[in-house]
Amino acid sequence: MVSIKIQISDNEGSAAWDFPMKDSELADKLKSIGSGNKVPSSGIIWPKGLGMLRELAVSMDELNFLAKSLERLNDSEYSQFMAAASLEKSPDLERLINLSFNVSRYTVIRDVSDWTGTGKRHLLNIQGSLSKAELETIDFTQVGRDLLSSGRGIPTEYGLLFENEEVPFQQVYDGTVFPLMDREDAIAVVHMHYMEKTEYLYLPEEDISIEKALKRLEAPCRSDCTMEIELLSYEDEIWLDILQQVFDQAGLEDANTLAGVLSRKDLDAHSLLYIADYAETLEADEIRKLADHFHDFIIMDGAETCADVGEYITQHEPGYQIGEYIEDFVDFNKLGKYIVDERDGKFMGSCFICMKDNCDLEQIMWDAPEGIEFGGM
């Protein structure tokens, strides 16, 4: 999702940059125009409400973070942010980032004829939630009427804006380290501390992003920081336990490697868990190798005997397929034993795992020279 689009001009012409973007992509773009982190924007394409940034030399890292912050806002919160931003006299990115974390301080009403909806929206905005008792007893119509008749409303193109002074404005960003925010694409968040400052890494994270976080902390190196990991959500919670274990025993780099594997969309996490168990490893780099060769493994769900293995092979591998008329003459048990021995097969509780034909676990785990592939790869 593109939340900010700006126009960048240089001697070669102009181009539209979409934010947010990966730090590596941003670094490449800055390098292509021979610029440092601060770049003047020749135009704000989207949203028009940030037009006050036009011609200003702004930090691309701050702009990228603001774009990520806007991504997490719902439609109502986005209107609150844009309405409040439109009234800023001399806004900068530090102020705008802080605004994006303080949207509950502002209420925006579009339909002034809906007193009941206005009252409910206003209280939800201030309190964050309403109990069942409050929903049943509060006179939202009166609350809405009182708000609209207060004379505090300021017309904006996003609606009538009210500043809720009872909600304190929190300065979460001081121009140095970025604040913590919700990231749906993260499997875990590492809290990295140096001196009295804290930065947050959203695993999996690019190496350049980690280095930028260290720079904002003004930390000499990673070993000078203290860190703890906050596990978020994942489809298979066992992997979260493993991620915690890897972080505790091997550190940030290995935890980041494992998080990168778990974020891949081409993998079945539950099957990968079986494969890691089959390979008897919990090392992040070895799990990455197994994931790279995911399709070199055969997982037979429900296979508990050699006969089950033999029958599966005749149904799924072309070289072993048999006609229905000779099924009764095939010794599935003997065939299954052959597959178990020939392909390093293991019965793993309610399933059986083995290698595909011409694939070898030792070759997969070996650090092969670049360009060499095995078996099913």
C-alpha positions as CSV (number, residue, x, y, z in Angstrom):
1,M,0.0,0.0,0.0
2,V,1.3,3.4,-1.0
3,S,0.6,6.0,1.8
4,I,2.8,8.8,0.5
5,K,4.0,9.6,-3.0
6,I,6.4,12.5,-3.6
7,Q,8.1,14.0,-6.7
8,I,11.9,14.0,-6.6
9,S,13.8,16.1,-9.2
10,D,17.5,16.1,-10.1
11,N,19.7,17.0,-13.0
12,E,18.5,13.9,-14.9
13,G,14.8,14.8,-14.6
14,S,12.1,13.9,-12.1
15,A,10.6,10.7,-10.7
16,A,7.8,9.7,-8.3
17,W,8.8,7.9,-5.1
18,D,6.3,5.7,-3.3
19,F,6.5,5.4,0.5
20,P,6.8,3.2,2.5
21,M,9.6,1.3,0.9
22,K,12.4,-1.1,2.1
23,D,15.5,0.7,3.5
24,S,17.6,-1.1,0.9
25,E,15.4,0.3,-1.9
26,L,15.5,3.8,-0.4
27,A,19.3,3.6,-0.2
28,D,19.5,2.6,-3.9
29,K,17.2,5.5,-4.9
30,L,19.3,8.0,-2.9
31,K,22.5,6.6,-4.5
32,S,21.0,6.9,-8.0
33,I,20.5,10.7,-7.5
34,G,23.8,11.1,-5.6
35,S,22.1,12.4,-2.5
36,G,22.3,12.0,1.2
37,N,19.3,11.3,3.5
38,K,17.8,14.8,3.3
39,V,16.2,15.5,-0.1
40,P,14.0,18.4,-1.1
41,S,10.6,17.2,-2.5
42,S,9.6,19.1,-5.6
43,G,6.0,18.0,-5.1
44,I,3.6,16.0,-3.0
45,I,1.5,13.8,-5.2
46,W,-0.3,12.0,-2.4
47,P,-1.8,12.8,0.0
48,K,-2.5,16.4,-1.1
49,G,-2.9,17.3,2.6
50,L,0.9,17.0,3.1
51,G,1.5,19.7,0.5
52,M,3.2,21.8,3.2
53,L,6.3,19.6,2.8
54,R,6.8,20.7,-0.8
55,E,10.2,22.2,-1.5
56,L,11.4,21.3,2.0
57,A,14.5,19.3,2.5
58,V,13.2,16.4,4.5
59,S,14.7,13.3,6.0
60,M,13.8,10.3,3.8
61,D,14.1,8.0,6.8
62,E,11.6,10.1,8.7
63,L,9.3,10.3,5.7
64,N,9.5,6.5,5.3
65,F,8.6,6.0,9.0
66,L,5.7,8.4,8.7
67,A,4.4,6.5,5.7
68,K,4.6,3.2,7.8
69,S,2.8,4.9,10.6
70,L,0.0,6.1,8.4
71,E,-0.4,2.5,7.1
72,R,-1.6,1.3,10.5
73,L,-4.4,3.9,10.8
74,N,-8.0,3.1,9.9
75,D,-10.1,5.4,7.8
76,S,-11.4,7.4,10.8
77,E,-8.0,7.8,12.3
78,Y,-6.5,8.8,9.0
79,S,-9.1,11.6,8.7
80,Q,-8.2,12.7,12.2
81,F,-4.5,12.9,11.3
82,M,-5.1,14.7,8.0
83,A,-7.5,17.2,9.6
84,A,-5.1,18.0,12.4
85,A,-2.1,18.2,10.1
86,S,-3.9,20.7,7.8
87,L,-4.0,23.2,10.7
88,E,-0.3,23.0,11.5
89,K,1.3,26.4,11.0
90,S,4.9,25.2,10.4
91,P,4.8,21.4,10.4
92,D,7.9,19.3,10.1
93,L,8.2,15.5,10.0
94,E,8.9,15.2,13.7
95,R,5.6,17.0,14.4
96,L,3.7,14.9,11.8
97,I,5.1,11.6,13.1
98,N,3.9,12.6,16.6
99,L,0.5,13.6,15.2
100,S,0.1,10.1,13.7
101,F,0.5,8.6,17.2
102,N,-1.9,11.1,18.8
103,V,-5.0,10.8,16.6
104,S,-7.3,10.2,19.7
105,R,-6.7,13.8,20.7
106,Y,-8.8,14.8,17.7
107,T,-12.4,14.1,16.7
108,V,-13.5,14.6,13.1
109,I,-17.2,14.8,12.4
110,R,-18.5,14.7,8.8
111,D,-22.2,14.4,9.3
112,V,-23.2,17.1,11.8
113,S,-26.9,16.0,11.5
114,D,-26.1,12.6,13.2
115,W,-26.0,13.6,16.9
116,T,-26.1,10.1,18.2
117,G,-23.3,8.8,15.9
118,T,-21.3,11.9,16.7
119,G,-21.6,11.4,20.4
120,K,-20.7,7.7,20.2
121,R,-17.7,8.3,17.9
122,H,-16.4,11.1,20.1
123,L,-16.5,9.0,23.3
124,L,-15.0,6.0,21.5
125,N,-12.2,8.2,20.2
126,I,-11.4,9.6,23.6
127,Q,-11.7,6.4,25.7
128,G,-10.7,3.8,23.1
129,S,-13.6,1.6,24.0
130,L,-17.0,1.5,25.7
131,S,-18.4,-1.1,28.0
132,K,-21.7,-2.8,27.5
133,A,-23.1,-0.8,30.5
134,E,-21.9,2.5,28.9
135,L,-23.4,1.6,25.6
136,E,-26.8,1.0,27.3
137,T,-26.8,4.0,29.6
138,I,-25.0,6.9,28.0
139,D,-27.1,9.4,26.1
140,F,-25.0,9.7,23.0
141,T,-27.4,12.1,21.4
142,Q,-26.9,14.6,24.2
143,V,-23.1,14.0,24.0
144,G,-23.2,14.7,20.3
145,R,-25.4,17.8,20.7
146,D,-23.1,19.2,23.4
147,L,-20.0,18.7,21.3
148,L,-21.5,20.3,18.1
149,S,-22.9,23.2,20.0
150,S,-19.6,23.9,21.9
151,G,-18.3,26.2,19.2
152,R,-14.9,24.4,19.3
153,G,-15.3,22.8,15.9
154,I,-12.9,23.9,13.2
155,P,-14.0,23.4,9.5
156,T,-11.5,21.4,7.5
157,E,-11.8,19.6,4.1
158,Y,-11.9,16.3,6.1
159,G,-14.8,17.4,8.4
160,L,-15.4,19.4,11.5
161,L,-12.3,19.1,13.7
162,F,-12.4,19.1,17.5
163,E,-9.3,19.0,19.7
164,N,-9.8,16.9,22.7
165,E,-7.8,18.7,25.3
166,E,-8.6,16.1,28.0
167,V,-6.4,13.7,26.0
168,P,-2.8,14.5,26.6
169,F,-0.5,15.0,23.5
170,Q,2.3,12.5,23.9
171,Q,5.7,13.2,22.3
172,V,6.7,9.7,21.3
173,Y,9.3,10.9,18.8
174,D,12.0,13.4,19.7
175,G,13.8,13.5,16.4
176,T,16.3,10.8,17.3
177,V,14.9,7.2,17.8
178,F,11.7,6.0,16.3
179,P,8.8,5.0,18.5
180,L,7.3,1.5,18.7
181,M,4.4,0.9,16.3
182,D,2.2,-2.0,15.3
183,R,3.5,-3.9,12.2
184,E,1.3,-6.6,10.8
185,D,4.2,-8.0,8.7
186,A,6.4,-8.6,11.8
187,I,6.8,-12.0,13.5
188,A,8.6,-10.5,16.5
189,V,9.9,-7.1,17.7
190,V,13.4,-6.8,19.2
191,H,13.7,-3.9,21.7
192,M,17.3,-2.7,21.4
193,H,18.6,-0.4,24.2
194,Y,21.7,1.7,24.4
195,M,22.2,4.2,27.2
196,E,18.7,5.6,27.8
197,K,17.5,5.2,24.2
198,T,15.5,2.3,22.6
199,E,15.0,1.4,19.0
200,Y,12.7,-1.4,17.6
201,L,13.6,-4.0,15.0
202,Y,10.6,-5.7,13.3
203,L,11.8,-9.2,12.4
204,P,12.6,-10.1,9.7
205,E,14.6,-7.0,9.3
206,E,17.1,-5.9,6.6
207,D,20.7,-5.6,7.7
208,I,20.7,-1.9,6.6
209,S,17.7,-1.3,8.8
210,I,19.5,-2.7,11.8
211,E,22.5,-0.5,11.1
212,K,20.3,2.5,10.8
213,A,18.8,1.7,14.2
214,L,22.2,1.4,15.7
215,K,23.1,4.8,14.2
216,R,20.0,6.4,15.7
217,L,20.9,5.0,19.0
218,E,24.5,6.3,18.5
219,A,25.7,2.8,19.6
220,P,29.2,1.8,18.5
221,C,28.1,-1.8,17.6
222,R,25.4,-4.4,18.4
223,S,27.3,-5.9,21.3
224,D,27.1,-2.6,23.1
225,C,23.3,-2.9,23.2
226,T,21.0,-4.9,25.4
227,M,18.1,-6.6,23.7
228,E,15.0,-8.5,24.4
229,I,12.6,-10.1,21.9
230,E,8.8,-9.6,22.0
231,L,7.0,-12.5,20.1
232,L,4.0,-11.5,18.2
233,S,1.7,-14.0,16.3
234,Y,2.4,-16.8,13.9
235,E,0.4,-19.6,12.4
236,D,2.3,-22.2,14.3
237,E,3.1,-21.2,17.9
238,I,5.8,-23.8,18.2
239,W,7.9,-21.8,15.8
240,L,7.6,-18.8,18.2
241,D,9.0,-20.9,21.0
242,I,11.9,-21.9,18.7
243,L,12.5,-18.3,17.7
244,Q,12.7,-17.3,21.4
245,Q,15.2,-20.2,21.9
246,V,17.3,-19.1,18.9
247,F,17.4,-15.5,20.1
248,D,18.3,-16.5,23.6
249,Q,21.1,-18.9,22.6
250,A,22.4,-17.5,19.3
251,G,21.4,-13.8,19.3
252,L,19.8,-11.3,16.9
253,E,21.4,-12.4,13.7
254,D,20.2,-16.0,13.9
255,A,16.8,-14.9,15.1
256,N,16.5,-12.6,12.2
257,T,17.5,-15.4,9.8
258,L,14.8,-17.7,11.2
259,A,12.2,-14.9,11.1
260,G,13.1,-14.4,7.4
261,V,12.4,-18.1,6.8
262,L,9.1,-18.0,8.6
263,S,7.9,-15.0,6.7
264,R,8.2,-16.8,3.3
265,K,4.9,-17.3,1.7
266,D,6.0,-20.3,-0.3
267,L,6.4,-22.5,2.7
268,D,4.1,-24.6,4.9
269,A,5.3,-23.8,8.4
270,H,3.9,-27.0,9.9
271,S,5.6,-29.2,7.3
272,L,8.8,-27.3,7.8
273,L,8.6,-28.1,11.5
274,Y,8.4,-31.8,10.6
275,I,11.4,-31.4,8.3
276,A,13.5,-29.6,11.0
277,D,12.6,-32.4,13.4
278,Y,13.6,-35.0,10.7
279,A,17.0,-33.2,10.2
280,E,17.4,-32.9,14.0
281,T,18.3,-29.2,13.9
282,L,17.1,-26.0,15.4
283,E,20.0,-23.9,14.0
284,A,18.6,-20.9,12.0
285,D,21.0,-21.2,9.1
286,E,20.4,-25.0,8.7
287,I,16.6,-24.4,8.9
288,R,17.1,-21.8,6.1
289,K,18.8,-24.5,4.0
290,L,16.0,-26.9,4.6
291,A,13.5,-24.2,3.6
292,D,15.5,-23.5,0.4
293,H,15.2,-27.3,-0.4
294,F,11.7,-27.6,1.0
295,H,10.5,-29.5,-2.1
296,D,13.2,-32.1,-1.9
297,F,11.4,-33.7,0.9
298,I,8.3,-36.0,0.9
299,I,6.0,-35.8,3.8
300,M,3.4,-38.6,4.0
301,D,0.7,-37.6,6.5
302,G,-0.9,-40.5,8.2
303,A,1.7,-43.0,7.0
304,E,2.6,-45.3,10.0
305,T,3.8,-48.5,8.4
306,C,6.1,-49.5,5.6
307,A,3.1,-50.7,3.7
308,D,1.6,-47.2,3.9
309,V,4.8,-45.8,2.5
310,G,4.9,-48.3,-0.4
311,E,1.3,-47.6,-1.3
312,Y,1.9,-43.8,-1.2
313,I,4.9,-44.1,-3.5
314,T,2.9,-46.1,-6.1
315,Q,0.3,-43.4,-6.1
316,H,2.5,-40.3,-6.2
317,E,5.8,-41.1,-8.0
318,P,5.6,-41.8,-11.8
319,G,8.4,-44.3,-11.7
320,Y,6.5,-46.5,-9.2
321,Q,2.9,-46.2,-10.6
322,I,1.1,-49.5,-11.1
323,G,-2.1,-50.4,-12.9
324,E,-5.2,-51.2,-10.8
325,Y,-5.2,-54.8,-12.1
326,I,-1.8,-55.6,-10.5
327,E,-2.4,-53.9,-7.2
328,D,-3.1,-57.2,-5.5
329,F,0.3,-58.6,-6.6
330,V,2.4,-55.8,-5.2
331,D,4.2,-56.2,-1.9
332,F,3.7,-52.7,-0.5
333,N,5.4,-53.6,2.7
334,K,8.6,-54.7,0.9
335,L,8.5,-51.6,-1.3
336,G,8.0,-49.4,1.7
337,K,11.0,-50.9,3.5
338,Y,13.1,-50.3,0.4
339,I,12.1,-46.6,0.3
340,V,12.8,-46.2,4.1
341,D,16.4,-47.6,3.6
342,E,17.1,-46.0,0.3
343,R,15.9,-42.5,1.1
344,D,16.8,-42.1,4.8
345,G,13.1,-42.3,5.8
346,K,11.8,-41.7,9.3
347,F,8.5,-42.3,10.9
348,M,7.7,-39.1,12.8
349,G,4.6,-39.9,14.9
350,S,1.6,-39.5,12.6
351,C,3.6,-39.1,9.4
352,F,6.6,-40.4,7.4
353,I,9.4,-38.2,5.9
354,C,12.0,-39.1,3.4
355,M,14.0,-37.5,0.6
356,K,12.9,-37.4,-3.0
357,D,14.8,-39.5,-5.4
358,N,18.4,-38.3,-6.0
359,C,18.2,-35.9,-3.1
360,D,20.5,-36.1,0.0
361,L,20.2,-34.4,3.3
362,E,23.9,-34.2,3.8
363,Q,24.3,-32.4,0.5
364,I,21.6,-29.9,1.5
365,M,23.2,-29.1,4.8
366,W,26.6,-28.8,3.2
367,D,27.6,-25.2,2.2
368,A,27.5,-25.8,-1.5
369,P,29.4,-23.5,-3.9
370,E,27.2,-20.9,-5.6
371,G,25.3,-22.3,-8.6
372,I,25.2,-26.0,-7.5
373,E,21.8,-27.4,-7.0
374,F,20.6,-30.8,-5.9
375,G,17.8,-33.2,-6.8
376,G,14.4,-31.6,-6.9
377,M,15.8,-28.1,-6.9
